[in-house]
Amino acid sequence: MKKSTFLALVCALFIGQSVMAQDAKEITYVEDPSQGYLFNKFSDNWFVTAEGGAGVYLSPNDSGRDFLDRWSPAASVYVGKWFSPIIGLRLGVNWLQTKGLANVSDPTGAPGIEWDENTIDGEYKQKFNHVGPVFDVMLNLTNWWCGYKPGRIYNCIFYAGAGDYWTFAKKYEQVSANVFDKDGWEEINDRVLTFRAGLINSFNVSKQVQLSLDLRFSGIDNHVDEDGLRWNKTSYDLQAYLGVTYLFKKREWNAPIVPVCPEPENCDAILARLQAADAKIAELEQQLKACLERPVEKEIIEEKAPLATIYYPINVSKLTRKDINVLTAVAEVMKDNPDQKYVLTGWADNYTGNDQINTRLRKNRAAGVEKQLIKCGVPASQLETTINHNNLVDLGEKYQALGRAVTIEEAE
């Protein structure tokens, strides 16, 4: 492993242990809505709503009636459930009354005609009651756009849905001229469809209760206001409701639980140590790079040279005066180092003579050098004689004279 890598691991381990030692004591776990939602059980997040209000008819022919006289009461009851903080569904019953005008030429028997009132520009007033089951799909725009937040006071909810109304109206039968018999309210057109969309402004007054303002636009496929008593013409109604909603348990939504790791009180010391470690790692990396780029130096092995070498002519083992002078100097060195032993090796070249002659020359040459050194005062115990049957130098026959010698070396 590189030193820089090792140092980095040590620094990371040291700092990591310091942080872990602190966090192990201070980590807390909390619900965090920003991490997403866990959908509640099916039995949770149910509600009931009751509302009452008024509506005004908006179809073209009915606009001839006075605007204030076109307002009619309306009411609804719902049971619903939120499947998530954003998506919900409600089912209920809606009742509403509509007031308008009819320009029928023969009002005799026409439903909804108010005979006790004067006509308006030759048109007859009408009044209908509609009641039936409805359903809506709801979208909480506040939670969608701003994120779910428990305890939020205001929520804006868009919804769209449909319903199926039974229509009721008063019906009169003519008995004689200007005399009519009142039969009362009766169903005049079964299962009339309606589509609707609206915006609920909901205000939380407690954990269980909400007050709301519901603004709704409806299309009703049930109206008679033209000559010929033509049915199934779509009319429109704008309504406003004040409502109260009760929320059943569970009312809020579970959020994922996440750990909260507080920051150290003061990170300056750790940051300074980390920066120092980074600087040291960078320095070591530079040194390592320079070391790797440096040329490899060849190892030079120095062989220890002999203390002295005495050379001989061919087939000669006697010492010359010059050799004796050299050995006298060698003897002084040996006597100055009485604890050091020396090896005297006799050599002969293998290019001339035979093995018998060369062996004799090797021994005689080594023995002659030993005798002279002892004569010069070197103790025999410091000397060891031997012979070597190889060539002293392997440079070829041309240099055979270099192989006729005695070498004097320090014993290991």
JOKA-V998400 format. One record per residue. N is the residue number from 0. PSI is psi in whole degrees, 0 to 359 (* if undefined). OMEGA is omega in whole degrees, -180 to 180 (NA if undefined). BURIAL is # if it has 16 or more other C-alpha atoms within 10 Angstrom, else .. Layout:
BEGIN
n->N psi->PSI omega->OMEGA burial->BURIAL
n->N psi->PSI omega->OMEGA burial->BURIAL
END
This chain:
BEGIN
n->0 psi->138 omega->179 burial->.
n->1 psi->148 omega->180 burial->.
n->2 psi->321 omega->-178 burial->.
n->3 psi->318 omega->179 burial->#
n->4 psi->317 omega->180 burial->.
n->5 psi->317 omega->180 burial->.
n->6 psi->320 omega->179 burial->#
n->7 psi->319 omega->179 burial->#
n->8 psi->320 omega->179 burial->.
n->9 psi->316 omega->179 burial->.
n->10 psi->315 omega->-179 burial->#
n->11 psi->320 omega->179 burial->.
n->12 psi->318 omega->-179 burial->.
n->13 psi->313 omega->-179 burial->.
n->14 psi->319 omega->180 burial->#
n->15 psi->320 omega->178 burial->.
n->16 psi->322 omega->179 burial->.
n->17 psi->314 omega->-179 burial->.
n->18 psi->318 omega->-179 burial->.
n->19 psi->323 omega->180 burial->.
n->20 psi->324 omega->180 burial->.
n->21 psi->314 omega->-176 burial->.
n->22 psi->329 omega->-179 burial->#
n->23 psi->335 omega->-178 burial->.
n->24 psi->341 omega->-169 burial->.
n->25 psi->356 omega->-179 burial->.
n->26 psi->131 omega->174 burial->.
n->27 psi->162 omega->-178 burial->.
n->28 psi->127 omega->-177 burial->.
n->29 psi->161 omega->174 burial->.
n->30 psi->132 omega->-178 burial->.
n->31 psi->100 omega->-178 burial->.
n->32 psi->336 omega->-179 burial->#
n->33 psi->346 omega->-180 burial->.
n->34 psi->3 omega->-179 burial->.
n->35 psi->180 omega->-174 burial->.
n->36 psi->149 omega->170 burial->#
n->37 psi->120 omega->-178 burial->.
n->38 psi->136 omega->-179 burial->.
n->39 psi->175 omega->178 burial->#
n->40 psi->162 omega->-178 burial->.
n->41 psi->331 omega->-178 burial->.
n->42 psi->353 omega->-178 burial->.
n->43 psi->162 omega->171 burial->#
n->44 psi->37 omega->173 burial->#
n->45 psi->159 omega->179 burial->#
n->46 psi->160 omega->172 burial->#
n->47 psi->145 omega->-178 burial->#
n->48 psi->135 omega->171 burial->#
n->49 psi->136 omega->-177 burial->#
n->50 psi->151 omega->176 burial->#
n->51 psi->149 omega->-178 burial->#
n->52 psi->210 omega->-178 burial->#
n->53 psi->158 omega->179 burial->#
n->54 psi->162 omega->179 burial->#
n->55 psi->136 omega->-179 burial->#
n->56 psi->140 omega->-174 burial->#
n->57 psi->7 omega->-178 burial->#
n->58 psi->152 omega->-171 burial->#
n->59 psi->315 omega->-176 burial->.
n->60 psi->327 omega->-178 burial->#
n->61 psi->346 omega->-178 burial->#
n->62 psi->348 omega->176 burial->.
n->63 psi->342 omega->177 burial->.
n->64 psi->148 omega->-178 burial->#
n->65 psi->139 omega->-173 burial->.
n->66 psi->315 omega->-180 burial->.
n->67 psi->333 omega->-180 burial->.
n->68 psi->350 omega->179 burial->.
n->69 psi->350 omega->180 burial->#
n->70 psi->137 omega->-178 burial->#
n->71 psi->154 omega->-179 burial->#
n->72 psi->160 omega->178 burial->#
n->73 psi->155 omega->180 burial->#
n->74 psi->156 omega->-180 burial->#
n->75 psi->154 omega->171 burial->#
n->76 psi->134 omega->-176 burial->#
n->77 psi->154 omega->165 burial->#
n->78 psi->130 omega->-176 burial->#
n->79 psi->173 omega->179 burial->#
n->80 psi->138 omega->171 burial->#
n->81 psi->122 omega->180 burial->#
n->82 psi->342 omega->175 burial->#
n->83 psi->174 omega->177 burial->#
n->84 psi->351 omega->-176 burial->#
n->85 psi->319 omega->-172 burial->#
n->86 psi->132 omega->176 burial->#
n->87 psi->171 omega->-180 burial->#
n->88 psi->141 omega->175 burial->#
n->89 psi->145 omega->177 burial->#
n->90 psi->143 omega->-179 burial->#
n->91 psi->193 omega->179 burial->#
n->92 psi->133 omega->-179 burial->#
n->93 psi->134 omega->173 burial->#
n->94 psi->134 omega->175 burial->#
n->95 psi->154 omega->180 burial->#
n->96 psi->141 omega->179 burial->#
n->97 psi->142 omega->179 burial->#
n->98 psi->134 omega->180 burial->#
n->99 psi->203 omega->179 burial->#
n->100 psi->149 omega->177 burial->#
n->101 psi->136 omega->180 burial->#
n->102 psi->35 omega->-180 burial->#
n->103 psi->144 omega->-179 burial->#
n->104 psi->332 omega->179 burial->.
n->105 psi->95 omega->-177 burial->.
n->106 psi->356 omega->-177 burial->#
n->107 psi->120 omega->178 burial->.
n->108 psi->357 omega->180 burial->.
n->109 psi->128 omega->-177 burial->#
n->110 psi->146 omega->175 burial->#
n->111 psi->352 omega->-179 burial->#
n->112 psi->131 omega->180 burial->#
n->113 psi->95 omega->-174 burial->#
n->114 psi->339 omega->-177 burial->#
n->115 psi->1 omega->-180 burial->.
n->116 psi->151 omega->177 burial->.
n->117 psi->155 omega->177 burial->.
n->118 psi->159 omega->178 burial->.
n->119 psi->108 omega->-179 burial->.
n->120 psi->44 omega->177 burial->.
n->121 psi->4 omega->178 burial->.
n->122 psi->151 omega->-175 burial->#
n->123 psi->140 omega->177 burial->#
n->124 psi->146 omega->178 burial->#
n->125 psi->154 omega->175 burial->#
n->126 psi->128 omega->-179 burial->#
n->127 psi->152 omega->171 burial->#
n->128 psi->131 omega->180 burial->#
n->129 psi->134 omega->178 burial->#
n->130 psi->140 omega->180 burial->#
n->131 psi->172 omega->-180 burial->#
n->132 psi->145 omega->179 burial->#
n->133 psi->159 omega->174 burial->#
n->134 psi->151 omega->180 burial->#
n->135 psi->145 omega->168 burial->#
n->136 psi->129 omega->-172 burial->#
n->137 psi->144 omega->179 burial->#
n->138 psi->115 omega->179 burial->#
n->139 psi->101 omega->-177 burial->#
n->140 psi->326 omega->-179 burial->#
n->141 psi->312 omega->179 burial->#
n->142 psi->328 omega->-179 burial->#
n->143 psi->313 omega->-174 burial->.
n->144 psi->324 omega->-173 burial->.
n->145 psi->355 omega->-178 burial->.
n->146 psi->148 omega->-179 burial->.
n->147 psi->134 omega->179 burial->#
n->148 psi->112 omega->179 burial->.
n->149 psi->140 omega->178 burial->.
n->150 psi->7 omega->178 burial->.
n->151 psi->136 omega->-176 burial->.
n->152 psi->317 omega->-173 burial->.
n->153 psi->138 omega->173 burial->.
n->154 psi->136 omega->176 burial->#
n->155 psi->122 omega->-173 burial->#
n->156 psi->124 omega->174 burial->#
n->157 psi->144 omega->178 burial->#
n->158 psi->158 omega->175 burial->#
n->159 psi->144 omega->-178 burial->#
n->160 psi->199 omega->-177 burial->#
n->161 psi->169 omega->179 burial->#
n->162 psi->176 omega->-178 burial->#
n->163 psi->108 omega->-174 burial->#
n->164 psi->146 omega->161 burial->#
n->165 psi->136 omega->-176 burial->#
n->166 psi->132 omega->180 burial->#
n->167 psi->144 omega->178 burial->#
n->168 psi->157 omega->174 burial->#
n->169 psi->143 omega->-180 burial->#
n->170 psi->131 omega->-179 burial->#
n->171 psi->142 omega->174 burial->#
n->172 psi->134 omega->-177 burial->.
n->173 psi->126 omega->179 burial->.
n->174 psi->314 omega->176 burial->.
n->175 psi->185 omega->-178 burial->.
n->176 psi->123 omega->179 burial->.
n->177 psi->18 omega->176 burial->.
n->178 psi->126 omega->-177 burial->.
n->179 psi->144 omega->179 burial->.
n->180 psi->126 omega->-177 burial->.
n->181 psi->120 omega->176 burial->.
n->182 psi->342 omega->-178 burial->.
n->183 psi->193 omega->-177 burial->.
n->184 psi->140 omega->174 burial->#
n->185 psi->157 omega->-179 burial->.
n->186 psi->131 omega->-177 burial->.
n->187 psi->343 omega->179 burial->.
n->188 psi->111 omega->-173 burial->#
n->189 psi->144 omega->173 burial->.
n->190 psi->69 omega->176 burial->#
n->191 psi->128 omega->-177 burial->#
n->192 psi->150 omega->175 burial->#
n->193 psi->145 omega->171 burial->#
n->194 psi->152 omega->-172 burial->#
n->195 psi->153 omega->175 burial->#
n->196 psi->150 omega->-178 burial->#
n->197 psi->182 omega->-178 burial->#
n->198 psi->124 omega->179 burial->#
n->199 psi->124 omega->173 burial->#
n->200 psi->104 omega->-171 burial->#
n->201 psi->135 omega->-180 burial->#
n->202 psi->124 omega->178 burial->#
n->203 psi->118 omega->176 burial->#
n->204 psi->344 omega->174 burial->.
n->205 psi->182 omega->179 burial->.
n->206 psi->338 omega->-176 burial->.
n->207 psi->336 omega->-169 burial->.
n->208 psi->138 omega->174 burial->.
n->209 psi->143 omega->169 burial->#
n->210 psi->147 omega->-173 burial->#
n->211 psi->153 omega->169 burial->#
n->212 psi->114 omega->-175 burial->#
n->213 psi->115 omega->177 burial->#
n->214 psi->122 omega->-169 burial->#
n->215 psi->144 omega->173 burial->#
n->216 psi->128 omega->-176 burial->#
n->217 psi->148 omega->171 burial->#
n->218 psi->124 omega->-173 burial->#
n->219 psi->124 omega->-177 burial->#
n->220 psi->61 omega->-178 burial->#
n->221 psi->102 omega->180 burial->#
n->222 psi->145 omega->176 burial->#
n->223 psi->111 omega->179 burial->#
n->224 psi->14 omega->-179 burial->#
n->225 psi->161 omega->179 burial->#
n->226 psi->136 omega->-180 burial->.
n->227 psi->358 omega->177 burial->.
n->228 psi->44 omega->180 burial->#
n->229 psi->131 omega->-177 burial->.
n->230 psi->177 omega->174 burial->.
n->231 psi->34 omega->171 burial->.
n->232 psi->129 omega->-176 burial->.
n->233 psi->127 omega->174 burial->.
n->234 psi->167 omega->-174 burial->#
n->235 psi->149 omega->-177 burial->#
n->236 psi->134 omega->177 burial->#
n->237 psi->127 omega->-173 burial->#
n->238 psi->156 omega->174 burial->#
n->239 psi->133 omega->-176 burial->#
n->240 psi->143 omega->166 burial->#
n->241 psi->130 omega->-174 burial->#
n->242 psi->162 omega->174 burial->#
n->243 psi->136 omega->-177 burial->#
n->244 psi->135 omega->174 burial->#
n->245 psi->130 omega->-178 burial->#
n->246 psi->128 omega->176 burial->#
n->247 psi->156 omega->176 burial->#
n->248 psi->147 omega->-4 burial->.
n->249 psi->141 omega->-171 burial->.
n->250 psi->328 omega->-178 burial->#
n->251 psi->177 omega->-175 burial->#
n->252 psi->141 omega->177 burial->#
n->253 psi->138 omega->176 burial->.
n->254 psi->155 omega->178 burial->#
n->255 psi->140 omega->177 burial->.
n->256 psi->126 omega->-177 burial->.
n->257 psi->151 omega->177 burial->.
n->258 psi->143 omega->175 burial->.
n->259 psi->115 omega->-178 burial->.
n->260 psi->104 omega->-179 burial->.
n->261 psi->148 omega->179 burial->.
n->262 psi->151 omega->176 burial->.
n->263 psi->151 omega->-178 burial->.
n->264 psi->320 omega->179 burial->.
n->265 psi->114 omega->-178 burial->.
n->266 psi->1 omega->-174 burial->.
n->267 psi->318 omega->-178 burial->.
n->268 psi->316 omega->179 burial->.
n->269 psi->320 omega->179 burial->.
n->270 psi->319 omega->179 burial->.
n->271 psi->319 omega->178 burial->.
n->272 psi->322 omega->179 burial->.
n->273 psi->318 omega->179 burial->#
n->274 psi->320 omega->177 burial->.
n->275 psi->320 omega->178 burial->.
n->276 psi->319 omega->178 burial->#
n->277 psi->319 omega->179 burial->#
n->278 psi->319 omega->179 burial->.
n->279 psi->319 omega->178 burial->.
n->280 psi->317 omega->179 burial->#
n->281 psi->320 omega->179 burial->.
n->282 psi->316 omega->179 burial->.
n->283 psi->324 omega->178 burial->#
n->284 psi->322 omega->177 burial->#
n->285 psi->317 omega->179 burial->.
n->286 psi->319 omega->179 burial->.
n->287 psi->318 omega->179 burial->.
n->288 psi->316 omega->179 burial->.
n->289 psi->323 omega->179 burial->.
n->290 psi->319 omega->-180 burial->.
n->291 psi->331 omega->-179 burial->.
n->292 psi->350 omega->-179 burial->.
n->293 psi->135 omega->179 burial->.
n->294 psi->144 omega->180 burial->.
n->295 psi->125 omega->179 burial->.
n->296 psi->131 omega->179 burial->.
n->297 psi->137 omega->180 burial->.
n->298 psi->126 omega->180 burial->.
n->299 psi->117 omega->180 burial->.
n->300 psi->115 omega->-180 burial->.
n->301 psi->121 omega->176 burial->.
n->302 psi->133 omega->-179 burial->.
n->303 psi->124 omega->-179 burial->.
n->304 psi->151 omega->176 burial->.
n->305 psi->153 omega->177 burial->.
n->306 psi->322 omega->178 burial->.
n->307 psi->154 omega->176 burial->.
n->308 psi->127 omega->179 burial->#
n->309 psi->122 omega->-179 burial->#
n->310 psi->150 omega->-177 burial->#
n->311 psi->152 omega->171 burial->#
n->312 psi->172 omega->-179 burial->.
n->313 psi->134 omega->175 burial->.
n->314 psi->30 omega->-179 burial->.
n->315 psi->142 omega->177 burial->.
n->316 psi->0 omega->-180 burial->#
n->317 psi->152 omega->-180 burial->.
n->318 psi->145 omega->176 burial->#
n->319 psi->170 omega->178 burial->.
n->320 psi->322 omega->179 burial->.
n->321 psi->319 omega->179 burial->.
n->322 psi->320 omega->-179 burial->#
n->323 psi->320 omega->178 burial->#
n->324 psi->319 omega->179 burial->.
n->325 psi->315 omega->-178 burial->.
n->326 psi->329 omega->177 burial->#
n->327 psi->318 omega->177 burial->#
n->328 psi->322 omega->179 burial->.
n->329 psi->320 omega->-180 burial->#
n->330 psi->323 omega->179 burial->#
n->331 psi->321 omega->177 burial->.
n->332 psi->316 omega->-178 burial->.
n->333 psi->320 omega->-179 burial->#
n->334 psi->331 omega->176 burial->.
n->335 psi->345 omega->179 burial->.
n->336 psi->69 omega->-173 burial->.
n->337 psi->338 omega->-180 burial->.
n->338 psi->351 omega->-178 burial->.
n->339 psi->131 omega->176 burial->.
n->340 psi->156 omega->-175 burial->#
n->341 psi->147 omega->180 burial->#
n->342 psi->126 omega->177 burial->#
n->343 psi->117 omega->-176 burial->#
n->344 psi->125 omega->177 burial->#
n->345 psi->136 omega->-176 burial->#
n->346 psi->153 omega->172 burial->#
n->347 psi->146 omega->-179 burial->#
n->348 psi->146 omega->-179 burial->#
n->349 psi->11 omega->-180 burial->#
n->350 psi->340 omega->179 burial->.
n->351 psi->162 omega->179 burial->.
n->352 psi->193 omega->177 burial->.
n->353 psi->181 omega->-176 burial->.
n->354 psi->321 omega->-178 burial->.
n->355 psi->314 omega->-180 burial->.
n->356 psi->316 omega->-177 burial->.
n->357 psi->324 omega->178 burial->#
n->358 psi->317 omega->179 burial->#
n->359 psi->319 omega->180 burial->.
n->360 psi->318 omega->-180 burial->#
n->361 psi->312 omega->-178 burial->#
n->362 psi->314 omega->-178 burial->#
n->363 psi->320 omega->-179 burial->#
n->364 psi->314 omega->179 burial->#
n->365 psi->320 omega->-179 burial->#
n->366 psi->323 omega->179 burial->#
n->367 psi->319 omega->179 burial->.
n->368 psi->320 omega->179 burial->#
n->369 psi->315 omega->-178 burial->#
n->370 psi->319 omega->-178 burial->.
n->371 psi->321 omega->180 burial->#
n->372 psi->321 omega->177 burial->#
n->373 psi->321 omega->178 burial->.
n->374 psi->328 omega->180 burial->.
n->375 psi->3 omega->175 burial->#
n->376 psi->8 omega->178 burial->.
n->377 psi->127 omega->178 burial->#
n->378 psi->142 omega->179 burial->.
n->379 psi->335 omega->-178 burial->.
n->380 psi->342 omega->179 burial->.
n->381 psi->352 omega->-171 burial->#
n->382 psi->145 omega->175 burial->#
n->383 psi->125 omega->-178 burial->#
n->384 psi->145 omega->178 burial->#
n->385 psi->172 omega->177 burial->.
n->386 psi->159 omega->178 burial->#
n->387 psi->125 omega->-176 burial->.
n->388 psi->356 omega->177 burial->.
n->389 psi->173 omega->175 burial->.
n->390 psi->140 omega->179 burial->#
n->391 psi->321 omega->175 burial->#
n->392 psi->140 omega->-180 burial->.
n->393 psi->64 omega->-180 burial->.
n->394 psi->5 omega->178 burial->.
n->395 psi->172 omega->-176 burial->.
n->396 psi->334 omega->-179 burial->.
n->397 psi->330 omega->-177 burial->.
n->398 psi->33 omega->-176 burial->.
n->399 psi->333 omega->-177 burial->#
n->400 psi->336 omega->-180 burial->#
n->401 psi->348 omega->-179 burial->#
n->402 psi->359 omega->-180 burial->#
n->403 psi->92 omega->-170 burial->#
n->404 psi->173 omega->167 burial->#
n->405 psi->124 omega->178 burial->#
n->406 psi->140 omega->180 burial->#
n->407 psi->114 omega->-175 burial->#
n->408 psi->153 omega->174 burial->#
n->409 psi->135 omega->178 burial->#
n->410 psi->142 omega->-180 burial->.
n->411 psi->* omega->NA burial->.
END
